[in-house]
Amino acid sequence: MTVSESDDEGSSRRRGRRRAKQKQRPFWQELPVLIVIAAVIAALTVSFIGRPYVIPSESMEPTLHGCSGCTGDRIYVQKLSYYWGDPKPGDVVVFVGPPSWNTRYQSIRSSNTAVRGVQNFFSFFGLVPPDENDLVKRVIAVGGQTVQCCDDQGRILVDGKPLDEPYVKSDFAWNPGKQNATYPAGRVFGPVQVPEGNLWVMGDNRNHSADSRAHVADDLQGTVPVDNVRGKAVFKIWPPGRIGPVGAQDPQTN
């Protein structure tokens, strides 16, 4: 190797090292790009795959905690299941309440613009409740089925067959052989034929749930369009002591 060739090789290596140094930006310069990428990935995940929700009420006790004084459960609600099929009996679903369900709903956002912006940001990631009438209930009957209560044991009937509902721990009293009150004072409702493309939904905490029974006088007879469903609750992600799956037991199978 000649001196000239050696000098050229050394010069080439030095230029390569300088280019490498020029390409290595400080971390603080790369951080905004990383944040934007992470935000885009999070937004796509929330929009198309699933997102966390906060349980704000006691209507699904004891399956989901959310009552006053309780630690509100955070649940993960996935959307993938319903891209290829409709909700099934026993599924715990999050849905947007039809217009007639929104009559008493009031915004939970601050009147302060800055605070409201922060609330909306954290709501997007499920850290605070969304500012809309998003509800969580269990599917009891689907389109084409007839639902009512009760048989002589106080059980709900779907197409004349009693349901097996071990997830219900709190309900109105049932007096066999006597006149029982209609909802909202008691168990009795229906019969209601669920329109095709709709669902009949109820809370597991039956005597503290304003569900389909509370809206039988509206245009949809208390049912919820499948198109209103946000997704299926599959997992409790907070608090740590309650982490675990959300059961989707079909009450029509017994």
N, C-alpha and C positions, 0 to 999 in steps of 0.2 A: 504494500500500500504506500503510495507516495504521500509526501507532506501535504500536498494540496488536497488529496482525497480525504486525509484525516481531518484537515481543517473544515472541509465541507460537511463531513459526518458530524463533527462536534457542533458546528453551527446549526445543523438540522435538528440535533437533539435539543439544543438550547431554545430554538424556535418552538419546538413541540411542547417543551415545559412551560414556556410563556403562554402559549395558547391554552394549555390545561389550566394554568392559574387564572387566565382571563375568563374561562368558562365557569369556574367555581365561584358562584355568587355567595355573598354572606347570607346566613340563614334568615336574617330579618328581612332581606329583600325577597326571599322565596316564600316567606310565611303568608303574605296576602294571597299568593297564587294557590298555596295549599289549602287555605281557608275557603277560597272560592270553589275549588274542586270538591272539597268535603261537603260544602253546602249544596252543590249541584247533585252529588250522589245521594245526600240525605233527602233532598226534595223529590228526586225520582223514586227513591225507596218508599217515601210516604205516599206519593201519588199512585203508585202502581203495585206495590207489594204489600204494605201494611204500615201501621203506626200505633203508637201507644195512645191510650185514652185514660182519663181519670174517672172513677166511679163517684158521682156526686151525691147519690141518694141511697136509701136503704131498701129499694124495691127488689133487689136481688139477693138480700140476705137469706141464708148464710153463705151462699155460693160466692158472692162478691160483697166485700165490705164497702160501705159508703155512707152509713148513717151518721147523724150528728154525734160527735164524741168518739167515733171510730176512726181508725187510720184508713183513709180512702185508698182502696186498691188502685194500682195502675195495671192495666191489662194491655196485652198486645193483640191487636185486631188485624188479621191477615185478609187480603182481598183475593188471593189467587184461587181459592176454592170455588168462588162464584163466577169466575170467568168461563168456566165450563159446565156449570150447573147451578140450580137454584138452591136456596136454603132448604134444609130438611127438618122434620119434626125433631125437637130436642136440641137443635143448634142454639147457642147463645149468640145473638147478633146485635150489632150497633146499627142504628138506622136513624134517618131524619124523620121526625114526627110529621105526619100530614098536616095541612093548614089548620084543621079543626083541633089539633093537639097543641097548637101554639098560642091559643087565646090568652093564657095566663103567663106566657113566657116573657121574661124581662131580661134585657141585656145585663150581663155580669161584668161588663167592661167599665173601667174608670172613665170619667168624663174628661180627665186630663189626657191630652193628646200623646204626650211622651210615655206616660204610664200605660196607656192603652196599646201603644206600639210594642212595648216590652211584653205585655200580656199576650198579644197576638203572636209574637215571635215564639214565646215559650209554649203557647197552645199548639203551634204547628208541630212541635216535637212531643206533645202529649204531657207536658209538665204542669199545665193548668187546663181546666175544661175549655172546650171550644165555645165560642160565642154564638151558638145556634142550638136548636132543640134536638141535639143528638141524644138518643136514648138507648138503653141496653135492656133487652128482654129475651125470653126464651120462646122459640117457635113451638106452638102447640098444634096448629093445623095449617094446612096449605090449600092452595086453590082447588076448588071442587069438593072439598070436604065440609061436613056439617059438624059444628061444635056446639056443645051445650053443657049445662050443669043443672041437675046432678042425677046419678042413679041412687038407689036406696041406701048406699053406703057413703054418699056425698062425693063420689068421684066424678070427674069430668068425662064426658062421652064424646068421642069422635066417630062419626058414622055409626053411632049406636054402641060402640065398644068402649068400655072403661079404660082409662089410662093408668099406668103404673108410674107414679111420680115420687120417687124417694128423695128428690132434691127439695121438695116442699116441706118445710119445718114449721111454718106459721101460717095458719089459715083461719077463716071464720069458723065459729062453732057449728057443728052439724047435729041436729036433733032427729034421729031416725024415727020415721012414722009420724012426724009432726010437720006443721007448716013452717018452712024456713024462709028467711028473708032474701029478697033479691039484692044483687050488687047495686050500690056500694055498702049496704048494711049487712049483706050476707053473701053466700056462695052462688045463689041461683041466677042464671042468665040463659039467654038463647031459647030455642036453637037459632044459630046463625050459619048460613051457607057462605063459605068463603069464596069470593069471586076468583076466577082463574087469574093467575099473575099476582095474587095477593097472599098475605099471611095473617094468621091470628096469633098474636103474641101476648104473653103474660109474664109477670114477674114471679120469681120463686117465693118472694115474701108476699103471699097472696092478700093479706089484709092490710098491706101498706104499699100497694102498687096501683097507680092510675094507668092501666094498660088498655088492651082492646075492649075490655068490659066497660070502661068508662066512656067509650065513644060510639056505642052501638046506634046512637040516634043520628050520626053523621052520614054523609053520602056513601061512605065506604063501609058502613055498619061496624066501625071499629077496626077494620082490617088495614094492613099496611102494604102498599105496593112493593113488590120485590125490587123495583128500581130505586127505592128509597134506602135500601140496605147498603151500609158502608163496608161491612165485612163481618167476619166470624171471629168471635173472641176465642182465642186458643190458649193463652197463657197469662198467669198473674206474674208480673215482673217486679212488683213492689207492694208492700214492704218485704224485707228479707224473710221474715217468719212465715209469710204466706205464699212464697214463690212456688209455682206449680201449675199444672195444666188446668184448664177450664173444661169440665166435663160436658160432653154433648150426647147425653143419653136419650135415645128415642123412646118417648113415653108410650108410643103406640105399639111397641113390641113387648108383649108380656105373656 
